[in-house]
């Protein structure tokens, strides 16, 4: 009886661990996808900023431009 009881406990524990791992893998996949989207958005924003900055000459202090630029 004891061996059967221990076997059942181990099987339940294993099943619970498998279920938890599957859940964690799903969460990880979602976080990875979100991170990828955020990095792509940041890259796009950086490229747009570079385009915008290219429109303004860096030595525009005489026209009221940024003195620290």
C-alpha positions in Angstrom: 0.0 0.0 0.0 2.8 2.4 0.9 4.5 1.9 -2.4 1.3 2.5 -4.3 0.6 5.6 -2.3 4.1 7.0 -2.9 3.8 6.2 -6.6 0.5 8.1 -6.8 2.0 11.1 -5.0 5.0 11.1 -7.4 2.7 10.9 -10.4 0.6 13.8 -9.1 3.7 15.8 -8.4 5.1 15.1 -11.8 1.8 16.0 -13.4 1.7 19.3 -11.5 5.3 20.1 -12.5 4.6 19.4 -16.2 1.5 21.6 -16.0 3.4 24.5 -14.3 6.2 24.2 -16.9 3.7 24.4 -19.7 2.2 27.5 -18.2 5.6 29.1 -17.7 6.6 28.4 -21.3 3.4 30.1 -22.5 4.1 33.1 -20.3 7.7 33.2 -21.6 6.5 33.1 -25.2 4.1 36.0 -24.6 6.8 38.1 -22.9 9.3 37.4 -25.7 6.7 38.5 -28.3 6.0 41.6 -26.3 9.7 42.4 -25.9 10.3 41.8 -29.6 7.4 44.3 -30.5 8.8 46.8 -28.0 12.3 46.6 -29.5 10.9 47.0 -33.0 8.9 50.0 -31.9 12.0 51.5 -30.3 14.1 50.9 -33.4 11.4 52.5 -35.6 11.3 55.5 -33.2 15.0 55.9 -33.3 15.1 55.8 -37.1 12.4 58.5 -37.2 14.3 60.6 -34.7 17.4 60.3 -36.9 15.4 61.4 -39.9 14.0 64.4 -38.0 17.4 65.4 -36.6 18.8 65.3 -40.1 16.4 68.0 -41.1 18.0 70.5 -38.7 21.6 71.6 -39.1 23.6 71.1 -35.9 25.0 74.6 -36.0 21.7 76.5 -35.9 22.5 78.4 -32.7 22.2 81.8 -34.5 18.6 80.9 -35.5 17.5 80.0 -32.0 18.5 76.4 -32.1 19.6 74.4 -29.2 22.8 75.8 -27.7 23.8 72.4 -26.2 23.3 70.5 -29.5 
